[in-house]
Amino acid sequence: MNSNELSPQGNQQQLRALVRTALDKRKALLAQCAAEDTDCMRLINGIAEGIVGLTVDRYGDVLLIQTQERAELSEDEVRLIHSEVNEALGLQLELAWNVRGDHALGIAVDYTKAFVGRELGIRYDVRPRTRGNDPYLFLDFRIGRRRMAELAKGKSVLNLFSYTCGIGVVAQKHGAKEVWNVDFSKSALEIGEANAALNDCPIDKSYRYMEADVLPTMRQLAGLPWKGRRVATRGVAANAEKKGKVITLTQRTFDIVVLDPPRWAKTPYGAIDVVRDYPSLLKPALACTAKGGTVIATNHVPNVSREEFERIVRRTGEKMGRPFASVEVIGPEEDFPSFDGQPPLKVAFGVVA
């Protein structure tokens, strides 16, 4: 650890100085967020700002402070950060402290209350700590949601690994003619449907929330063979053809396909391993994308560079005989600084030739 870094066990004077420096750096960003009707953003981004193992996020009226188990922030230090942020922003944000990996530690807000945050004019359920460790809205993917707002009008959208359907709601709100949100988690999809309702988005058969394993779903839509059980997807929302009915998908394409996989997961249809074999995920997603359409693909692995991810994306298209006319790979927005210029999240926007 160099002299510019502080473990959260460091003294409060140093901690206060680092918090103030991080907030000072965001003054222009905070002004931009206010102008864009955004009250959800990262305020401190861990080691990149000299505080190892700490992230601080604003979600509407809640300040979410998260630490790793190895970075044991004391309650006094947590409350110091809370006080400094409230003073700097001129707000009275409620405090939530989450020690990732140990739900017995931390400070919880009253989760029976509704917590709604805004990003680029879209409203979301932003309860800061759920049954898992992850909040309902991943702030680093704002860059993807921003681009979707520009692209969505009149388009069909397939949102894979949709989680709480943030980018799908953006697509619908900005005029997409059709949006399919696909995820294995029924509870996440229910939050996504509630997010759509928060934004007065209509519920009909053009906007689906599908409890499904993404792997066979993609392969069916792409017209590719797949192994495993015959059950492929189940609609779970009010707009499903029949709640709980097994449906078989026919081959088709979409104008925009969003591929936002977890780093690793095991499913009944095979393992998802972004580190080992990203092309196995990208190939069927690309096959579901119409000619001239756009693939929005993410990679969250820190040791995969932006340049390497672009090579993977381009090479996959070439090997399939579906090359990209253009590929742009970018990182998160400026509230997610990186100490080495290589933030973990990379987002590729690829236009199919």
Contacts in CASP RR format, 6 or more apart in sequence:
PFRMAT RR
TARGET T0000
AUTHOR 0000-0000-0000
METHOD contacts of the structure
MODEL  1
MNSNELSPQGNQQQLRALVRTALDKRKALLAQCAAEDTDCMRLINGIAEG
IVGLTVDRYGDVLLIQTQERAELSEDEVRLIHSEVNEALGLQLELAWNVR
GDHALGIAVDYTKAFVGRELGIRYDVRPRTRGNDPYLFLDFRIGRRRMAE
LAKGKSVLNLFSYTCGIGVVAQKHGAKEVWNVDFSKSALEIGEANAALND
CPIDKSYRYMEADVLPTMRQLAGLPWKGRRVATRGVAANAEKKGKVITLT
QRTFDIVVLDPPRWAKTPYGAIDVVRDYPSLLKPALACTAKGGTVIATNH
VPNVSREEFERIVRRTGEKMGRPFASVEVIGPEEDFPSFDGQPPLKVAFG
VVA
1 7 0 8 1.000
1 52 0 8 1.000
4 50 0 8 1.000
5 47 0 8 1.000
5 50 0 8 1.000
5 51 0 8 1.000
5 52 0 8 1.000
6 14 0 8 1.000
6 15 0 8 1.000
6 18 0 8 1.000
6 50 0 8 1.000
6 51 0 8 1.000
6 52 0 8 1.000
7 52 0 8 1.000
7 71 0 8 1.000
8 15 0 8 1.000
8 51 0 8 1.000
8 52 0 8 1.000
8 53 0 8 1.000
8 54 0 8 1.000
8 67 0 8 1.000
8 71 0 8 1.000
8 72 0 8 1.000
8 73 0 8 1.000
8 74 0 8 1.000
8 77 0 8 1.000
9 72 0 8 1.000
9 73 0 8 1.000
9 74 0 8 1.000
12 76 0 8 1.000
12 77 0 8 1.000
12 80 0 8 1.000
15 51 0 8 1.000
15 77 0 8 1.000
15 80 0 8 1.000
15 81 0 8 1.000
16 80 0 8 1.000
16 84 0 8 1.000
18 49 0 8 1.000
18 50 0 8 1.000
18 51 0 8 1.000
19 44 0 8 1.000
19 51 0 8 1.000
19 56 0 8 1.000
19 80 0 8 1.000
19 81 0 8 1.000
19 84 0 8 1.000
19 85 0 8 1.000
20 84 0 8 1.000
20 88 0 8 1.000
21 49 0 8 1.000
22 43 0 8 1.000
22 44 0 8 1.000
22 45 0 8 1.000
22 49 0 8 1.000
23 43 0 8 1.000
23 84 0 8 1.000
23 85 0 8 1.000
23 88 0 8 1.000
23 89 0 8 1.000
25 49 0 8 1.000
25 337 0 8 1.000
26 41 0 8 1.000
26 43 0 8 1.000
26 334 0 8 1.000
26 335 0 8 1.000
29 41 0 8 1.000
29 333 0 8 1.000
29 334 0 8 1.000
29 335 0 8 1.000
30 41 0 8 1.000
30 89 0 8 1.000
33 39 0 8 1.000
33 41 0 8 1.000
36 120 0 8 1.000
36 121 0 8 1.000
37 118 0 8 1.000
37 120 0 8 1.000
37 121 0 8 1.000
38 118 0 8 1.000
38 119 0 8 1.000
38 120 0 8 1.000
38 121 0 8 1.000
39 58 0 8 1.000
39 59 0 8 1.000
39 60 0 8 1.000
39 117 0 8 1.000
39 118 0 8 1.000
39 119 0 8 1.000
40 57 0 8 1.000
40 58 0 8 1.000
40 59 0 8 1.000
40 60 0 8 1.000
40 117 0 8 1.000
40 118 0 8 1.000
40 119 0 8 1.000
40 124 0 8 1.000
40 126 0 8 1.000
40 137 0 8 1.000
40 139 0 8 1.000
41 57 0 8 1.000
41 58 0 8 1.000
41 139 0 8 1.000
41 335 0 8 1.000
42 55 0 8 1.000
42 56 0 8 1.000
42 57 0 8 1.000
42 58 0 8 1.000
42 139 0 8 1.000
42 140 0 8 1.000
42 335 0 8 1.000
42 336 0 8 1.000
43 56 0 8 1.000
43 57 0 8 1.000
43 58 0 8 1.000
43 63 0 8 1.000
43 85 0 8 1.000
43 335 0 8 1.000
44 51 0 8 1.000
44 54 0 8 1.000
44 55 0 8 1.000
44 56 0 8 1.000
44 81 0 8 1.000
45 55 0 8 1.000
45 335 0 8 1.000
45 336 0 8 1.000
45 337 0 8 1.000
46 52 0 8 1.000
46 53 0 8 1.000
46 54 0 8 1.000
46 55 0 8 1.000
47 53 0 8 1.000
47 339 0 8 1.000
48 337 0 8 1.000
48 338 0 8 1.000
48 339 0 8 1.000
49 337 0 8 1.000
52 71 0 8 1.000
53 67 0 8 1.000
53 68 0 8 1.000
53 70 0 8 1.000
53 71 0 8 1.000
54 65 0 8 1.000
54 66 0 8 1.000
54 67 0 8 1.000
54 71 0 8 1.000
54 73 0 8 1.000
55 65 0 8 1.000
55 66 0 8 1.000
56 63 0 8 1.000
56 64 0 8 1.000
56 65 0 8 1.000
56 66 0 8 1.000
56 81 0 8 1.000
56 85 0 8 1.000
57 63 0 8 1.000
57 64 0 8 1.000
57 66 0 8 1.000
57 128 0 8 1.000
57 135 0 8 1.000
57 139 0 8 1.000
58 64 0 8 1.000
58 85 0 8 1.000
58 89 0 8 1.000
58 93 0 8 1.000
59 115 0 8 1.000
59 117 0 8 1.000
59 126 0 8 1.000
59 128 0 8 1.000
59 135 0 8 1.000
59 137 0 8 1.000
60 93 0 8 1.000
60 115 0 8 1.000
60 116 0 8 1.000
60 117 0 8 1.000
60 118 0 8 1.000
60 126 0 8 1.000
61 93 0 8 1.000
61 94 0 8 1.000
61 115 0 8 1.000
61 117 0 8 1.000
62 93 0 8 1.000
62 94 0 8 1.000
62 95 0 8 1.000
62 96 0 8 1.000
62 109 0 8 1.000
62 115 0 8 1.000
62 126 0 8 1.000
62 128 0 8 1.000
63 82 0 8 1.000
63 85 0 8 1.000
63 86 0 8 1.000
63 93 0 8 1.000
63 94 0 8 1.000
63 95 0 8 1.000
63 96 0 8 1.000
64 96 0 8 1.000
64 97 0 8 1.000
64 98 0 8 1.000
64 128 0 8 1.000
64 129 0 8 1.000
64 135 0 8 1.000
65 73 0 8 1.000
65 78 0 8 1.000
65 81 0 8 1.000
65 82 0 8 1.000
65 95 0 8 1.000
65 96 0 8 1.000
65 97 0 8 1.000
65 98 0 8 1.000
66 97 0 8 1.000
66 98 0 8 1.000
66 99 0 8 1.000
66 100 0 8 1.000
67 73 0 8 1.000
67 97 0 8 1.000
67 98 0 8 1.000
67 99 0 8 1.000
67 100 0 8 1.000
68 99 0 8 1.000
68 100 0 8 1.000
69 99 0 8 1.000
69 100 0 8 1.000
69 101 0 8 1.000
69 102 0 8 1.000
73 97 0 8 1.000
75 97 0 8 1.000
75 106 0 8 1.000
75 107 0 8 1.000
78 95 0 8 1.000
78 97 0 8 1.000
78 106 0 8 1.000
78 107 0 8 1.000
79 95 0 8 1.000
82 93 0 8 1.000
82 95 0 8 1.000
85 91 0 8 1.000
85 93 0 8 1.000
86 92 0 8 1.000
86 93 0 8 1.000
94 109 0 8 1.000
95 107 0 8 1.000
95 109 0 8 1.000
96 107 0 8 1.000
96 108 0 8 1.000
96 109 0 8 1.000
96 128 0 8 1.000
96 129 0 8 1.000
97 106 0 8 1.000
97 107 0 8 1.000
98 106 0 8 1.000
98 128 0 8 1.000
98 129 0 8 1.000
98 133 0 8 1.000
99 105 0 8 1.000
99 106 0 8 1.000
100 133 0 8 1.000
101 133 0 8 1.000
103 132 0 8 1.000
108 129 0 8 1.000
109 115 0 8 1.000
109 128 0 8 1.000
111 127 0 8 1.000
111 129 0 8 1.000
114 125 0 8 1.000
115 125 0 8 1.000
115 126 0 8 1.000
115 127 0 8 1.000
115 128 0 8 1.000
116 123 0 8 1.000
116 124 0 8 1.000
116 125 0 8 1.000
116 126 0 8 1.000
116 198 0 8 1.000
117 123 0 8 1.000
117 124 0 8 1.000
117 126 0 8 1.000
117 137 0 8 1.000
118 124 0 8 1.000
119 137 0 8 1.000
119 142 0 8 1.000
119 145 0 8 1.000
120 142 0 8 1.000
120 145 0 8 1.000
120 146 0 8 1.000
120 149 0 8 1.000
120 170 0 8 1.000
122 145 0 8 1.000
122 166 0 8 1.000
122 169 0 8 1.000
122 170 0 8 1.000
122 173 0 8 1.000
122 199 0 8 1.000
123 195 0 8 1.000
123 198 0 8 1.000
123 199 0 8 1.000
124 136 0 8 1.000
124 137 0 8 1.000
124 164 0 8 1.000
124 166 0 8 1.000
124 169 0 8 1.000
124 195 0 8 1.000
124 198 0 8 1.000
125 136 0 8 1.000
125 137 0 8 1.000
125 164 0 8 1.000
125 191 0 8 1.000
125 192 0 8 1.000
125 194 0 8 1.000
125 195 0 8 1.000
125 198 0 8 1.000
126 135 0 8 1.000
126 136 0 8 1.000
126 137 0 8 1.000
127 135 0 8 1.000
127 136 0 8 1.000
128 135 0 8 1.000
129 135 0 8 1.000
130 136 0 8 1.000
131 187 0 8 1.000
136 164 0 8 1.000
136 191 0 8 1.000
137 164 0 8 1.000
137 166 0 8 1.000
138 163 0 8 1.000
139 332 0 8 1.000
139 335 0 8 1.000
139 336 0 8 1.000
140 331 0 8 1.000
140 332 0 8 1.000
140 336 0 8 1.000
140 343 0 8 1.000
140 345 0 8 1.000
141 167 0 8 1.000
141 260 0 8 1.000
141 298 0 8 1.000
141 332 0 8 1.000
141 345 0 8 1.000
141 347 0 8 1.000
142 332 0 8 1.000
142 333 0 8 1.000
143 330 0 8 1.000
143 331 0 8 1.000
143 332 0 8 1.000
143 333 0 8 1.000
143 347 0 8 1.000
144 167 0 8 1.000
144 296 0 8 1.000
144 347 0 8 1.000
145 166 0 8 1.000
145 167 0 8 1.000
145 170 0 8 1.000
146 333 0 8 1.000
147 296 0 8 1.000
147 349 0 8 1.000
148 157 0 8 1.000
148 167 0 8 1.000
148 168 0 8 1.000
148 170 0 8 1.000
148 171 0 8 1.000
148 174 0 8 1.000
148 256 0 8 1.000
148 258 0 8 1.000
148 296 0 8 1.000
149 170 0 8 1.000
149 173 0 8 1.000
149 174 0 8 1.000
150 174 0 8 1.000
151 256 0 8 1.000
151 294 0 8 1.000
152 170 0 8 1.000
152 171 0 8 1.000
152 172 0 8 1.000
152 174 0 8 1.000
152 175 0 8 1.000
152 176 0 8 1.000
152 256 0 8 1.000
153 174 0 8 1.000
153 175 0 8 1.000
153 176 0 8 1.000
154 175 0 8 1.000
154 176 0 8 1.000
154 177 0 8 1.000
154 255 0 8 1.000
155 171 0 8 1.000
155 176 0 8 1.000
155 177 0 8 1.000
155 178 0 8 1.000
155 254 0 8 1.000
155 255 0 8 1.000
155 256 0 8 1.000
156 176 0 8 1.000
156 177 0 8 1.000
156 178 0 8 1.000
156 179 0 8 1.000
156 254 0 8 1.000
156 255 0 8 1.000
156 256 0 8 1.000
156 290 0 8 1.000
157 168 0 8 1.000
157 171 0 8 1.000
157 176 0 8 1.000
157 178 0 8 1.000
157 179 0 8 1.000
157 180 0 8 1.000
157 254 0 8 1.000
157 255 0 8 1.000
157 256 0 8 1.000
157 257 0 8 1.000
157 258 0 8 1.000
158 180 0 8 1.000
158 182 0 8 1.000
158 221 0 8 1.000
158 254 0 8 1.000
158 256 0 8 1.000
158 257 0 8 1.000
158 258 0 8 1.000
158 288 0 8 1.000
159 165 0 8 1.000
159 167 0 8 1.000
159 168 0 8 1.000
159 171 0 8 1.000
159 179 0 8 1.000
159 180 0 8 1.000
159 181 0 8 1.000
159 182 0 8 1.000
159 258 0 8 1.000
160 182 0 8 1.000
160 214 0 8 1.000
160 217 0 8 1.000
160 218 0 8 1.000
160 257 0 8 1.000
160 258 0 8 1.000
160 259 0 8 1.000
160 260 0 8 1.000
160 261 0 8 1.000
160 285 0 8 1.000
161 182 0 8 1.000
161 183 0 8 1.000
161 214 0 8 1.000
161 259 0 8 1.000
161 260 0 8 1.000
161 261 0 8 1.000
161 262 0 8 1.000
162 168 0 8 1.000
162 181 0 8 1.000
162 182 0 8 1.000
162 183 0 8 1.000
162 188 0 8 1.000
162 189 0 8 1.000
162 192 0 8 1.000
162 258 0 8 1.000
162 260 0 8 1.000
163 183 0 8 1.000
163 185 0 8 1.000
163 188 0 8 1.000
163 260 0 8 1.000
164 188 0 8 1.000
164 189 0 8 1.000
164 191 0 8 1.000
164 192 0 8 1.000
164 195 0 8 1.000
165 181 0 8 1.000
165 183 0 8 1.000
165 188 0 8 1.000
165 189 0 8 1.000
165 191 0 8 1.000
165 192 0 8 1.000
165 193 0 8 1.000
165 195 0 8 1.000
165 196 0 8 1.000
165 209 0 8 1.000
166 192 0 8 1.000
166 195 0 8 1.000
167 258 0 8 1.000
167 260 0 8 1.000
167 296 0 8 1.000
168 176 0 8 1.000
168 179 0 8 1.000
168 181 0 8 1.000
168 258 0 8 1.000
169 192 0 8 1.000
169 195 0 8 1.000
169 196 0 8 1.000
169 199 0 8 1.000
169 201 0 8 1.000
171 179 0 8 1.000
171 256 0 8 1.000
172 179 0 8 1.000
172 196 0 8 1.000
172 199 0 8 1.000
172 201 0 8 1.000
172 207 0 8 1.000
173 199 0 8 1.000
173 201 0 8 1.000
176 256 0 8 1.000
177 206 0 8 1.000
178 206 0 8 1.000
178 207 0 8 1.000
178 254 0 8 1.000
179 206 0 8 1.000
179 207 0 8 1.000
179 208 0 8 1.000
180 208 0 8 1.000
180 210 0 8 1.000
180 254 0 8 1.000
181 189 0 8 1.000
181 192 0 8 1.000
181 208 0 8 1.000
181 209 0 8 1.000
181 210 0 8 1.000
182 210 0 8 1.000
182 212 0 8 1.000
182 214 0 8 1.000
182 217 0 8 1.000
182 233 0 8 1.000
183 189 0 8 1.000
183 210 0 8 1.000
183 211 0 8 1.000
183 212 0 8 1.000
183 214 0 8 1.000
184 211 0 8 1.000
184 212 0 8 1.000
184 213 0 8 1.000
184 214 0 8 1.000
184 267 0 8 1.000
185 211 0 8 1.000
186 211 0 8 1.000
186 236 0 8 1.000
189 209 0 8 1.000
189 210 0 8 1.000
189 211 0 8 1.000
189 236 0 8 1.000
189 237 0 8 1.000
190 209 0 8 1.000
190 236 0 8 1.000
190 237 0 8 1.000
192 209 0 8 1.000
193 203 0 8 1.000
193 209 0 8 1.000
193 237 0 8 1.000
193 238 0 8 1.000
196 203 0 8 1.000
196 207 0 8 1.000
197 203 0 8 1.000
201 207 0 8 1.000
203 237 0 8 1.000
203 238 0 8 1.000
203 239 0 8 1.000
204 239 0 8 1.000
205 239 0 8 1.000
205 241 0 8 1.000
207 239 0 8 1.000
208 235 0 8 1.000
208 237 0 8 1.000
208 239 0 8 1.000
208 240 0 8 1.000
209 235 0 8 1.000
209 236 0 8 1.000
209 237 0 8 1.000
209 239 0 8 1.000
209 240 0 8 1.000
210 217 0 8 1.000
210 233 0 8 1.000
210 234 0 8 1.000
210 235 0 8 1.000
210 236 0 8 1.000
210 240 0 8 1.000
211 233 0 8 1.000
211 234 0 8 1.000
211 235 0 8 1.000
211 236 0 8 1.000
212 232 0 8 1.000
212 233 0 8 1.000
212 234 0 8 1.000
212 235 0 8 1.000
213 232 0 8 1.000
213 233 0 8 1.000
213 267 0 8 1.000
213 268 0 8 1.000
213 269 0 8 1.000
214 261 0 8 1.000
214 267 0 8 1.000
214 272 0 8 1.000
215 226 0 8 1.000
215 267 0 8 1.000
215 269 0 8 1.000
215 270 0 8 1.000
215 272 0 8 1.000
215 284 0 8 1.000
216 226 0 8 1.000
216 228 0 8 1.000
216 232 0 8 1.000
216 233 0 8 1.000
216 269 0 8 1.000
217 232 0 8 1.000
217 233 0 8 1.000
217 249 0 8 1.000
218 224 0 8 1.000
218 281 0 8 1.000
218 284 0 8 1.000
218 285 0 8 1.000
218 287 0 8 1.000
218 288 0 8 1.000
219 225 0 8 1.000
219 226 0 8 1.000
219 284 0 8 1.000
220 226 0 8 1.000
220 232 0 8 1.000
220 248 0 8 1.000
220 249 0 8 1.000
220 250 0 8 1.000
220 251 0 8 1.000
221 249 0 8 1.000
221 251 0 8 1.000
221 252 0 8 1.000
221 253 0 8 1.000
221 284 0 8 1.000
221 287 0 8 1.000
221 288 0 8 1.000
222 251 0 8 1.000
222 284 0 8 1.000
222 287 0 8 1.000
222 288 0 8 1.000
223 251 0 8 1.000
223 287 0 8 1.000
224 284 0 8 1.000
224 287 0 8 1.000
226 269 0 8 1.000
227 269 0 8 1.000
228 268 0 8 1.000
228 269 0 8 1.000
229 268 0 8 1.000
231 246 0 8 1.000
232 246 0 8 1.000
232 247 0 8 1.000
232 248 0 8 1.000
232 249 0 8 1.000
233 246 0 8 1.000
233 247 0 8 1.000
233 249 0 8 1.000
234 240 0 8 1.000
234 244 0 8 1.000
234 245 0 8 1.000
234 246 0 8 1.000
234 247 0 8 1.000
235 241 0 8 1.000
235 243 0 8 1.000
235 244 0 8 1.000
235 245 0 8 1.000
235 247 0 8 1.000
236 243 0 8 1.000
236 244 0 8 1.000
241 247 0 8 1.000
252 288 0 8 1.000
253 288 0 8 1.000
253 289 0 8 1.000
253 290 0 8 1.000
254 288 0 8 1.000
254 289 0 8 1.000
254 290 0 8 1.000
255 289 0 8 1.000
255 290 0 8 1.000
255 293 0 8 1.000
255 294 0 8 1.000
256 289 0 8 1.000
256 293 0 8 1.000
256 294 0 8 1.000
256 295 0 8 1.000
256 296 0 8 1.000
257 285 0 8 1.000
257 286 0 8 1.000
257 288 0 8 1.000
257 289 0 8 1.000
257 294 0 8 1.000
257 295 0 8 1.000
257 296 0 8 1.000
258 296 0 8 1.000
258 297 0 8 1.000
259 281 0 8 1.000
259 282 0 8 1.000
259 285 0 8 1.000
259 295 0 8 1.000
259 296 0 8 1.000
259 297 0 8 1.000
259 298 0 8 1.000
260 296 0 8 1.000
260 297 0 8 1.000
260 298 0 8 1.000
261 272 0 8 1.000
261 274 0 8 1.000
261 281 0 8 1.000
261 298 0 8 1.000
262 272 0 8 1.000
262 274 0 8 1.000
262 300 0 8 1.000
263 274 0 8 1.000
263 275 0 8 1.000
263 300 0 8 1.000
263 301 0 8 1.000
264 271 0 8 1.000
264 272 0 8 1.000
264 273 0 8 1.000
264 274 0 8 1.000
264 275 0 8 1.000
265 271 0 8 1.000
265 272 0 8 1.000
266 272 0 8 1.000
272 281 0 8 1.000
274 281 0 8 1.000
274 299 0 8 1.000
274 300 0 8 1.000
274 301 0 8 1.000
275 301 0 8 1.000
275 304 0 8 1.000
278 299 0 8 1.000
278 312 0 8 1.000
278 316 0 8 1.000
279 312 0 8 1.000
279 315 0 8 1.000
279 316 0 8 1.000
279 319 0 8 1.000
282 295 0 8 1.000
282 297 0 8 1.000
282 312 0 8 1.000
282 313 0 8 1.000
282 316 0 8 1.000
282 317 0 8 1.000
283 316 0 8 1.000
283 317 0 8 1.000
283 320 0 8 1.000
285 295 0 8 1.000
285 297 0 8 1.000
286 295 0 8 1.000
286 316 0 8 1.000
286 317 0 8 1.000
286 320 0 8 1.000
286 322 0 8 1.000
286 352 0 8 1.000
287 320 0 8 1.000
287 322 0 8 1.000
289 295 0 8 1.000
289 322 0 8 1.000
289 352 0 8 1.000
290 352 0 8 1.000
291 352 0 8 1.000
291 353 0 8 1.000
292 325 0 8 1.000
292 351 0 8 1.000
292 352 0 8 1.000
292 353 0 8 1.000
293 351 0 8 1.000
293 352 0 8 1.000
294 349 0 8 1.000
294 350 0 8 1.000
294 351 0 8 1.000
294 352 0 8 1.000
295 313 0 8 1.000
295 324 0 8 1.000
295 348 0 8 1.000
295 349 0 8 1.000
295 350 0 8 1.000
295 352 0 8 1.000
296 347 0 8 1.000
296 348 0 8 1.000
296 349 0 8 1.000
296 350 0 8 1.000
297 313 0 8 1.000
297 347 0 8 1.000
297 348 0 8 1.000
297 350 0 8 1.000
298 345 0 8 1.000
298 346 0 8 1.000
298 347 0 8 1.000
298 348 0 8 1.000
299 309 0 8 1.000
299 312 0 8 1.000
299 345 0 8 1.000
299 346 0 8 1.000
299 348 0 8 1.000
300 344 0 8 1.000
300 345 0 8 1.000
300 346 0 8 1.000
301 344 0 8 1.000
302 342 0 8 1.000
302 344 0 8 1.000
304 312 0 8 1.000
304 346 0 8 1.000
305 342 0 8 1.000
306 329 0 8 1.000
306 330 0 8 1.000
306 331 0 8 1.000
306 342 0 8 1.000
306 346 0 8 1.000
307 329 0 8 1.000
309 329 0 8 1.000
309 346 0 8 1.000
309 348 0 8 1.000
310 327 0 8 1.000
310 329 0 8 1.000
310 348 0 8 1.000
313 324 0 8 1.000
313 327 0 8 1.000
313 329 0 8 1.000
313 348 0 8 1.000
313 350 0 8 1.000
314 323 0 8 1.000
314 324 0 8 1.000
314 327 0 8 1.000
317 323 0 8 1.000
317 324 0 8 1.000
322 352 0 8 1.000
322 353 0 8 1.000
323 352 0 8 1.000
323 353 0 8 1.000
324 350 0 8 1.000
324 351 0 8 1.000
324 352 0 8 1.000
324 353 0 8 1.000
325 350 0 8 1.000
325 351 0 8 1.000
325 352 0 8 1.000
325 353 0 8 1.000
326 350 0 8 1.000
326 351 0 8 1.000
327 348 0 8 1.000
327 349 0 8 1.000
327 350 0 8 1.000
327 351 0 8 1.000
328 348 0 8 1.000
328 349 0 8 1.000
328 350 0 8 1.000
329 346 0 8 1.000
329 347 0 8 1.000
329 348 0 8 1.000
329 349 0 8 1.000
330 346 0 8 1.000
330 347 0 8 1.000
330 349 0 8 1.000
331 343 0 8 1.000
331 345 0 8 1.000
331 346 0 8 1.000
331 347 0 8 1.000
332 343 0 8 1.000
332 345 0 8 1.000
336 343 0 8 1.000
336 345 0 8 1.000
337 343 0 8 1.000
END
